[in-house]
Amino acid sequence: MSRHRNRLVVPQARDAVDQMNYEIANEAMNQSQGENLAEFSGSIGGEMTKRLVALGEQQLKKQK
């Protein structure tokens, strides 16, 4: 089974992205309260994308 991993545009951001992934996964586990965690695992990537877009938008607003 091959693993597909996205390359980061800024490799130095790896630690921050990993930390965000752990935080979101932890939140999903807390929300599941014993429910099937598989239902939440698919949403972790989507939540990461939402947060990264929000951070990017904030940075763009600061630059203006």
PDB file of N, CA, C and O in Angstrom, chain B, residues numbered from 101:
ATOM      1  N   MET B 101       0.849  -1.172   0.000  1.00  0.00           N
ATOM      2  CA  MET B 101       0.000   0.000   0.000  1.00  0.00           C
ATOM      3  C   MET B 101       0.896   1.237   0.000  1.00  0.00           C
ATOM      4  O   MET B 101       1.720   1.406   0.898  1.00  0.00           O
ATOM      5  N   SER B 102       0.742   2.077  -0.976  1.00  0.00           N
ATOM      6  CA  SER B 102       1.569   3.282  -1.051  1.00  0.00           C
ATOM      7  C   SER B 102       0.940   4.408  -0.248  1.00  0.00           C
ATOM      8  O   SER B 102      -0.279   4.499  -0.107  1.00  0.00           O
ATOM      9  N   ARG B 103       1.796   5.246   0.263  1.00  0.00           N
ATOM     10  CA  ARG B 103       1.322   6.414   1.018  1.00  0.00           C
ATOM     11  C   ARG B 103       1.472   7.638   0.139  1.00  0.00           C
ATOM     12  O   ARG B 103       2.548   7.909  -0.394  1.00  0.00           O
ATOM     13  N   HIS B 104       0.409   8.358  -0.002  1.00  0.00           N
ATOM     14  CA  HIS B 104       0.452   9.621  -0.739  1.00  0.00           C
ATOM     15  C   HIS B 104       0.587  10.737   0.267  1.00  0.00           C
ATOM     16  O   HIS B 104      -0.235  10.882   1.171  1.00  0.00           O
ATOM     17  N   ARG B 105       1.609  11.508   0.106  1.00  0.00           N
ATOM     18  CA  ARG B 105       1.812  12.639   1.017  1.00  0.00           C
ATOM     19  C   ARG B 105       1.961  13.892   0.171  1.00  0.00           C
ATOM     20  O   ARG B 105       2.703  13.916  -0.810  1.00  0.00           O
ATOM     21  N   ASN B 106       1.259  14.904   0.561  1.00  0.00           N
ATOM     22  CA  ASN B 106       1.389  16.179  -0.122  1.00  0.00           C
ATOM     23  C   ASN B 106       2.691  16.842   0.295  1.00  0.00           C
ATOM     24  O   ASN B 106       3.090  16.791   1.458  1.00  0.00           O
ATOM     25  N   ARG B 107       3.344  17.464  -0.676  1.00  0.00           N
ATOM     26  CA  ARG B 107       4.554  18.208  -0.357  1.00  0.00           C
ATOM     27  C   ARG B 107       4.163  19.600   0.086  1.00  0.00           C
ATOM     28  O   ARG B 107       3.289  20.227  -0.513  1.00  0.00           O
ATOM     29  N   LEU B 108       4.805  20.081   1.129  1.00  0.00           N
ATOM     30  CA  LEU B 108       4.562  21.434   1.594  1.00  0.00           C
ATOM     31  C   LEU B 108       5.340  22.404   0.729  1.00  0.00           C
ATOM     32  O   LEU B 108       6.486  22.138   0.367  1.00  0.00           O
ATOM     33  N   VAL B 109       4.734  23.510   0.402  1.00  0.00           N
ATOM     34  CA  VAL B 109       5.422  24.547  -0.355  1.00  0.00           C
ATOM     35  C   VAL B 109       6.554  25.115   0.482  1.00  0.00           C
ATOM     36  O   VAL B 109       7.622  25.441  -0.036  1.00  0.00           O
ATOM     37  N   VAL B 110       6.313  25.230   1.776  1.00  0.00           N
ATOM     38  CA  VAL B 110       7.329  25.710   2.715  1.00  0.00           C
ATOM     39  C   VAL B 110       7.639  24.551   3.662  1.00  0.00           C
ATOM     40  O   VAL B 110       6.929  24.353   4.647  1.00  0.00           O
ATOM     41  N   PRO B 111       8.700  23.779   3.371  1.00  0.00           N
ATOM     42  CA  PRO B 111       9.004  22.613   4.201  1.00  0.00           C
ATOM     43  C   PRO B 111       9.197  22.938   5.677  1.00  0.00           C
ATOM     44  O   PRO B 111       8.973  22.076   6.527  1.00  0.00           O
ATOM     45  N   GLN B 112       9.604  24.151   5.999  1.00  0.00           N
ATOM     46  CA  GLN B 112       9.807  24.544   7.397  1.00  0.00           C
ATOM     47  C   GLN B 112       8.480  24.592   8.161  1.00  0.00           C
ATOM     48  O   GLN B 112       8.484  24.670   9.389  1.00  0.00           O
ATOM     49  N   ALA B 113       7.372  24.548   7.469  1.00  0.00           N
ATOM     50  CA  ALA B 113       6.061  24.602   8.110  1.00  0.00           C
ATOM     51  C   ALA B 113       5.589  23.227   8.581  1.00  0.00           C
ATOM     52  O   ALA B 113       4.507  23.116   9.156  1.00  0.00           O
ATOM     53  N   ARG B 114       6.369  22.195   8.350  1.00  0.00           N
ATOM     54  CA  ARG B 114       5.969  20.825   8.678  1.00  0.00           C
ATOM     55  C   ARG B 114       5.518  20.697  10.146  1.00  0.00           C
ATOM     56  O   ARG B 114       4.464  20.121  10.420  1.00  0.00           O
ATOM     57  N   ASP B 115       6.303  21.225  11.075  1.00  0.00           N
ATOM     58  CA  ASP B 115       5.951  21.096  12.501  1.00  0.00           C
ATOM     59  C   ASP B 115       4.616  21.766  12.811  1.00  0.00           C
ATOM     60  O   ASP B 115       3.804  21.214  13.554  1.00  0.00           O
ATOM     61  N   ALA B 116       4.383  22.942  12.253  1.00  0.00           N
ATOM     62  CA  ALA B 116       3.133  23.656  12.508  1.00  0.00           C
ATOM     63  C   ALA B 116       1.944  22.896  11.916  1.00  0.00           C
ATOM     64  O   ALA B 116       0.887  22.816  12.543  1.00  0.00           O
ATOM     65  N   VAL B 117       2.108  22.348  10.731  1.00  0.00           N
ATOM     66  CA  VAL B 117       1.024  21.584  10.097  1.00  0.00           C
ATOM     67  C   VAL B 117       0.751  20.307  10.886  1.00  0.00           C
ATOM     68  O   VAL B 117      -0.407  19.940  11.089  1.00  0.00           O
ATOM     69  N   ASP B 118       1.804  19.632  11.328  1.00  0.00           N
ATOM     70  CA  ASP B 118       1.617  18.430  12.145  1.00  0.00           C
ATOM     71  C   ASP B 118       0.893  18.759  13.446  1.00  0.00           C
ATOM     72  O   ASP B 118       0.006  18.016  13.866  1.00  0.00           O
ATOM     73  N   GLN B 119       1.264  19.867  14.087  1.00  0.00           N
ATOM     74  CA  GLN B 119       0.616  20.275  15.332  1.00  0.00           C
ATOM     75  C   GLN B 119      -0.865  20.555  15.097  1.00  0.00           C
ATOM     76  O   GLN B 119      -1.707  20.164  15.905  1.00  0.00           O
ATOM     77  N   MET B 120      -1.186  21.231  13.993  1.00  0.00           N
ATOM     78  CA  MET B 120      -2.586  21.517  13.672  1.00  0.00           C
ATOM     79  C   MET B 120      -3.348  20.210  13.465  1.00  0.00           C
ATOM     80  O   MET B 120      -4.488  20.077  13.909  1.00  0.00           O
ATOM     81  N   ASN B 121      -2.725  19.259  12.801  1.00  0.00           N
ATOM     82  CA  ASN B 121      -3.358  17.968  12.564  1.00  0.00           C
ATOM     83  C   ASN B 121      -3.684  17.275  13.885  1.00  0.00           C
ATOM     84  O   ASN B 121      -4.786  16.751  14.047  1.00  0.00           O
ATOM     85  N   TYR B 122      -2.746  17.264  14.830  1.00  0.00           N
ATOM     86  CA  TYR B 122      -2.979  16.640  16.132  1.00  0.00           C
ATOM     87  C   TYR B 122      -4.087  17.360  16.900  1.00  0.00           C
ATOM     88  O   TYR B 122      -4.915  16.712  17.542  1.00  0.00           O
ATOM     89  N   GLU B 123      -4.110  18.685  16.841  1.00  0.00           N
ATOM     90  CA  GLU B 123      -5.137  19.446  17.552  1.00  0.00           C
ATOM     91  C   GLU B 123      -6.527  19.139  17.002  1.00  0.00           C
ATOM     92  O   GLU B 123      -7.474  18.941  17.764  1.00  0.00           O
ATOM     93  N   ILE B 124      -6.642  19.102  15.688  1.00  0.00           N
ATOM     94  CA  ILE B 124      -7.939  18.836  15.067  1.00  0.00           C
ATOM     95  C   ILE B 124      -8.383  17.405  15.363  1.00  0.00           C
ATOM     96  O   ILE B 124      -9.556  17.171  15.651  1.00  0.00           O
ATOM     97  N   ALA B 125      -7.464  16.454  15.297  1.00  0.00           N
ATOM     98  CA  ALA B 125      -7.796  15.063  15.607  1.00  0.00           C
ATOM     99  C   ALA B 125      -8.248  14.934  17.059  1.00  0.00           C
ATOM    100  O   ALA B 125      -9.186  14.195  17.356  1.00  0.00           O
ATOM    101  N   ASN B 126      -7.585  15.649  17.959  1.00  0.00           N
ATOM    102  CA  ASN B 126      -7.959  15.617  19.373  1.00  0.00           C
ATOM    103  C   ASN B 126      -9.356  16.191  19.566  1.00  0.00           C
ATOM    104  O   ASN B 126     -10.159  15.639  20.319  1.00  0.00           O
ATOM    105  N   GLU B 127      -9.647  17.294  18.891  1.00  0.00           N
ATOM    106  CA  GLU B 127     -10.985  17.883  18.979  1.00  0.00           C
ATOM    107  C   GLU B 127     -12.035  16.913  18.456  1.00  0.00           C
ATOM    108  O   GLU B 127     -13.111  16.783  19.039  1.00  0.00           O
ATOM    109  N   ALA B 128     -11.727  16.237  17.365  1.00  0.00           N
ATOM    110  CA  ALA B 128     -12.676  15.278  16.780  1.00  0.00           C
ATOM    111  C   ALA B 128     -12.928  14.126  17.746  1.00  0.00           C
ATOM    112  O   ALA B 128     -14.061  13.665  17.883  1.00  0.00           O
ATOM    113  N   MET B 129     -11.878  13.662  18.413  1.00  0.00           N
ATOM    114  CA  MET B 129     -12.056  12.579  19.386  1.00  0.00           C
ATOM    115  C   MET B 129     -12.910  13.038  20.553  1.00  0.00           C
ATOM    116  O   MET B 129     -13.764  12.292  21.033  1.00  0.00           O
ATOM    117  N   ASN B 130     -12.684  14.264  21.013  1.00  0.00           N
ATOM    118  CA  ASN B 130     -13.476  14.780  22.129  1.00  0.00           C
ATOM    119  C   ASN B 130     -14.942  14.935  21.739  1.00  0.00           C
ATOM    120  O   ASN B 130     -15.832  14.708  22.559  1.00  0.00           O
ATOM    121  N   GLN B 131     -15.192  15.318  20.504  1.00  0.00           N
ATOM    122  CA  GLN B 131     -16.566  15.497  20.039  1.00  0.00           C
ATOM    123  C   GLN B 131     -17.271  14.164  19.836  1.00  0.00           C
ATOM    124  O   GLN B 131     -18.489  14.071  19.988  1.00  0.00           O
ATOM    125  N   SER B 132     -16.504  13.132  19.492  1.00  0.00           N
ATOM    126  CA  SER B 132     -17.122  11.839  19.183  1.00  0.00           C
ATOM    127  C   SER B 132     -17.720  11.185  20.418  1.00  0.00           C
ATOM    128  O   SER B 132     -18.726  10.483  20.318  1.00  0.00           O
ATOM    129  N   GLN B 133     -17.116  11.405  21.581  1.00  0.00           N
ATOM    130  CA  GLN B 133     -17.606  10.866  22.855  1.00  0.00           C
ATOM    131  C   GLN B 133     -18.008   9.403  22.724  1.00  0.00           C
ATOM    132  O   GLN B 133     -19.112   9.009  23.101  1.00  0.00           O
ATOM    133  N   GLY B 134     -17.085   8.599  22.178  1.00  0.00           N
ATOM    134  CA  GLY B 134     -17.325   7.168  22.075  1.00  0.00           C
ATOM    135  C   GLY B 134     -17.995   6.736  20.790  1.00  0.00           C
ATOM    136  O   GLY B 134     -18.161   5.538  20.562  1.00  0.00           O
ATOM    137  N   GLU B 135     -18.385   7.672  19.946  1.00  0.00           N
ATOM    138  CA  GLU B 135     -18.979   7.297  18.671  1.00  0.00           C
ATOM    139  C   GLU B 135     -17.882   6.774  17.753  1.00  0.00           C
ATOM    140  O   GLU B 135     -16.714   6.724  18.139  1.00  0.00           O
ATOM    141  N   ASN B 136     -18.247   6.398  16.578  1.00  0.00           N
ATOM    142  CA  ASN B 136     -17.303   5.852  15.613  1.00  0.00           C
ATOM    143  C   ASN B 136     -16.346   6.939  15.146  1.00  0.00           C
ATOM    144  O   ASN B 136     -16.754   7.878  14.463  1.00  0.00           O
ATOM    145  N   LEU B 137     -15.084   6.815  15.511  1.00  0.00           N
ATOM    146  CA  LEU B 137     -14.085   7.822  15.151  1.00  0.00           C
ATOM    147  C   LEU B 137     -13.842   7.863  13.646  1.00  0.00           C
ATOM    148  O   LEU B 137     -13.403   8.886  13.121  1.00  0.00           O
ATOM    149  N   ALA B 138     -14.116   6.785  12.957  1.00  0.00           N
ATOM    150  CA  ALA B 138     -13.926   6.754  11.507  1.00  0.00           C
ATOM    151  C   ALA B 138     -14.770   7.825  10.818  1.00  0.00           C
ATOM    152  O   ALA B 138     -14.384   8.345   9.771  1.00  0.00           O
ATOM    153  N   GLU B 139     -15.904   8.149  11.397  1.00  0.00           N
ATOM    154  CA  GLU B 139     -16.753   9.192  10.819  1.00  0.00           C
ATOM    155  C   GLU B 139     -16.052  10.543  10.853  1.00  0.00           C
ATOM    156  O   GLU B 139     -16.263  11.375   9.970  1.00  0.00           O
ATOM    157  N   PHE B 140     -15.220  10.767  11.865  1.00  0.00           N
ATOM    158  CA  PHE B 140     -14.547  12.050  12.008  1.00  0.00           C
ATOM    159  C   PHE B 140     -13.211  12.106  11.279  1.00  0.00           C
ATOM    160  O   PHE B 140     -12.740  13.190  10.934  1.00  0.00           O
ATOM    161  N   SER B 141     -12.597  10.951  11.041  1.00  0.00           N
ATOM    162  CA  SER B 141     -11.254  10.966  10.462  1.00  0.00           C
ATOM    163  C   SER B 141     -11.238  11.588   9.073  1.00  0.00           C
ATOM    164  O   SER B 141     -10.262  12.242   8.707  1.00  0.00           O
ATOM    165  N   GLY B 142     -12.278  11.401   8.306  1.00  0.00           N
ATOM    166  CA  GLY B 142     -12.345  11.997   6.980  1.00  0.00           C
ATOM    167  C   GLY B 142     -12.507  13.501   7.018  1.00  0.00           C
ATOM    168  O   GLY B 142     -12.124  14.192   6.074  1.00  0.00           O
ATOM    169  N   SER B 143     -13.060  14.007   8.082  1.00  0.00           N
ATOM    170  CA  SER B 143     -13.294  15.445   8.168  1.00  0.00           C
ATOM    171  C   SER B 143     -12.072  16.212   8.670  1.00  0.00           C
ATOM    172  O   SER B 143     -12.056  17.442   8.612  1.00  0.00           O
ATOM    173  N   ILE B 144     -11.052  15.512   9.159  1.00  0.00           N
ATOM    174  CA  ILE B 144      -9.870  16.188   9.691  1.00  0.00           C
ATOM    175  C   ILE B 144      -9.162  16.974   8.590  1.00  0.00           C
ATOM    176  O   ILE B 144      -8.763  18.118   8.808  1.00  0.00           O
ATOM    177  N   GLY B 145      -9.002  16.376   7.419  1.00  0.00           N
ATOM    178  CA  GLY B 145      -8.364  17.081   6.305  1.00  0.00           C
ATOM    179  C   GLY B 145      -9.156  18.309   5.884  1.00  0.00           C
ATOM    180  O   GLY B 145      -8.579  19.355   5.590  1.00  0.00           O
ATOM    181  N   GLY B 146     -10.464  18.183   5.855  1.00  0.00           N
ATOM    182  CA  GLY B 146     -11.315  19.321   5.499  1.00  0.00           C
ATOM    183  C   GLY B 146     -11.213  20.445   6.513  1.00  0.00           C
ATOM    184  O   GLY B 146     -11.180  21.621   6.151  1.00  0.00           O
ATOM    185  N   GLU B 147     -11.163  20.080   7.775  1.00  0.00           N
ATOM    186  CA  GLU B 147     -11.042  21.087   8.826  1.00  0.00           C
ATOM    187  C   GLU B 147      -9.678  21.776   8.750  1.00  0.00           C
ATOM    188  O   GLU B 147      -9.576  22.986   8.956  1.00  0.00           O
ATOM    189  N   MET B 148      -8.638  21.005   8.456  1.00  0.00           N
ATOM    190  CA  MET B 148      -7.309  21.606   8.300  1.00  0.00           C
ATOM    191  C   MET B 148      -7.319  22.619   7.160  1.00  0.00           C
ATOM    192  O   MET B 148      -6.757  23.708   7.279  1.00  0.00           O
ATOM    193  N   THR B 149      -7.962  22.249   6.057  1.00  0.00           N
ATOM    194  CA  THR B 149      -8.030  23.151   4.913  1.00  0.00           C
ATOM    195  C   THR B 149      -8.750  24.435   5.280  1.00  0.00           C
ATOM    196  O   THR B 149      -8.291  25.521   4.926  1.00  0.00           O
ATOM    197  N   LYS B 150      -9.873  24.330   5.983  1.00  0.00           N
ATOM    198  CA  LYS B 150     -10.617  25.517   6.398  1.00  0.00           C
ATOM    199  C   LYS B 150      -9.746  26.438   7.247  1.00  0.00           C
ATOM    200  O   LYS B 150      -9.724  27.652   7.044  1.00  0.00           O
ATOM    201  N   ARG B 151      -9.030  25.845   8.201  1.00  0.00           N
ATOM    202  CA  ARG B 151      -8.205  26.660   9.096  1.00  0.00           C
ATOM    203  C   ARG B 151      -7.029  27.288   8.363  1.00  0.00           C
ATOM    204  O   ARG B 151      -6.680  28.439   8.624  1.00  0.00           O
ATOM    205  N   LEU B 152      -6.417  26.545   7.453  1.00  0.00           N
ATOM    206  CA  LEU B 152      -5.293  27.101   6.697  1.00  0.00           C
ATOM    207  C   LEU B 152      -5.748  28.234   5.778  1.00  0.00           C
ATOM    208  O   LEU B 152      -5.041  29.229   5.621  1.00  0.00           O
ATOM    209  N   VAL B 153      -6.917  28.085   5.177  1.00  0.00           N
ATOM    210  CA  VAL B 153      -7.458  29.157   4.338  1.00  0.00           C
ATOM    211  C   VAL B 153      -7.735  30.389   5.185  1.00  0.00           C
ATOM    212  O   VAL B 153      -7.422  31.507   4.774  1.00  0.00           O
ATOM    213  N   ALA B 154      -8.317  30.197   6.360  1.00  0.00           N
ATOM    214  CA  ALA B 154      -8.595  31.329   7.252  1.00  0.00           C
ATOM    215  C   ALA B 154      -7.302  32.028   7.655  1.00  0.00           C
ATOM    216  O   ALA B 154      -7.247  33.257   7.683  1.00  0.00           O
ATOM    217  N   LEU B 155      -6.259  31.255   7.969  1.00  0.00           N
ATOM    218  CA  LEU B 155      -4.974  31.861   8.314  1.00  0.00           C
ATOM    219  C   LEU B 155      -4.397  32.641   7.132  1.00  0.00           C
ATOM    220  O   LEU B 155      -3.862  33.736   7.304  1.00  0.00           O
ATOM    221  N   GLY B 156      -4.507  32.074   5.945  1.00  0.00           N
ATOM    222  CA  GLY B 156      -4.022  32.762   4.755  1.00  0.00           C
ATOM    223  C   GLY B 156      -4.770  34.060   4.498  1.00  0.00           C
ATOM    224  O   GLY B 156      -4.167  35.071   4.139  1.00  0.00           O
ATOM    225  N   GLU B 157      -6.078  34.030   4.681  1.00  0.00           N
ATOM    226  CA  GLU B 157      -6.877  35.242   4.499  1.00  0.00           C
ATOM    227  C   GLU B 157      -6.474  36.317   5.502  1.00  0.00           C
ATOM    228  O   GLU B 157      -6.398  37.496   5.156  1.00  0.00           O
ATOM    229  N   GLN B 158      -6.215  35.913   6.742  1.00  0.00           N
ATOM    230  CA  GLN B 158      -5.782  36.871   7.758  1.00  0.00           C
ATOM    231  C   GLN B 158      -4.452  37.514   7.357  1.00  0.00           C
ATOM    232  O   GLN B 158      -4.266  38.721   7.514  1.00  0.00           O
ATOM    233  N   GLN B 159      -3.537  36.702   6.842  1.00  0.00           N
ATOM    234  CA  GLN B 159      -2.227  37.225   6.434  1.00  0.00           C
ATOM    235  C   GLN B 159      -2.382  38.200   5.275  1.00  0.00           C
ATOM    236  O   GLN B 159      -1.705  39.228   5.238  1.00  0.00           O
ATOM    237  N   LEU B 160      -3.266  37.892   4.327  1.00  0.00           N
ATOM    238  CA  LEU B 160      -3.474  38.791   3.196  1.00  0.00           C
ATOM    239  C   LEU B 160      -4.075  40.123   3.648  1.00  0.00           C
ATOM    240  O   LEU B 160      -3.710  41.178   3.129  1.00  0.00           O
ATOM    241  N   LYS B 161      -4.987  40.077   4.604  1.00  0.00           N
ATOM    242  CA  LYS B 161      -5.590  41.315   5.116  1.00  0.00           C
ATOM    243  C   LYS B 161      -4.546  42.165   5.806  1.00  0.00           C
ATOM    244  O   LYS B 161      -4.587  43.390   5.702  1.00  0.00           O
ATOM    245  N   LYS B 162      -3.601  41.540   6.515  1.00  0.00           N
ATOM    246  CA  LYS B 162      -2.540  42.286   7.207  1.00  0.00           C
ATOM    247  C   LYS B 162      -1.606  42.962   6.207  1.00  0.00           C
ATOM    248  O   LYS B 162      -1.060  44.027   6.496  1.00  0.00           O
ATOM    249  N   GLN B 163      -1.415  42.357   5.036  1.00  0.00           N
ATOM    250  CA  GLN B 163      -0.501  42.902   4.036  1.00  0.00           C
ATOM    251  C   GLN B 163      -1.068  44.129   3.347  1.00  0.00           C
ATOM    252  O   GLN B 163      -0.314  44.944   2.817  1.00  0.00           O
ATOM    253  N   LYS B 164      -2.381  44.270   3.345  1.00  0.00           N
ATOM    254  CA  LYS B 164      -3.015  45.401   2.639  1.00  0.00           C
ATOM    255  C   LYS B 164      -2.894  46.669   3.395  1.00  0.00           C
ATOM    256  O   LYS B 164      -3.373  47.708   2.939  1.00  0.00           O
TER     257      LYS B 164
END
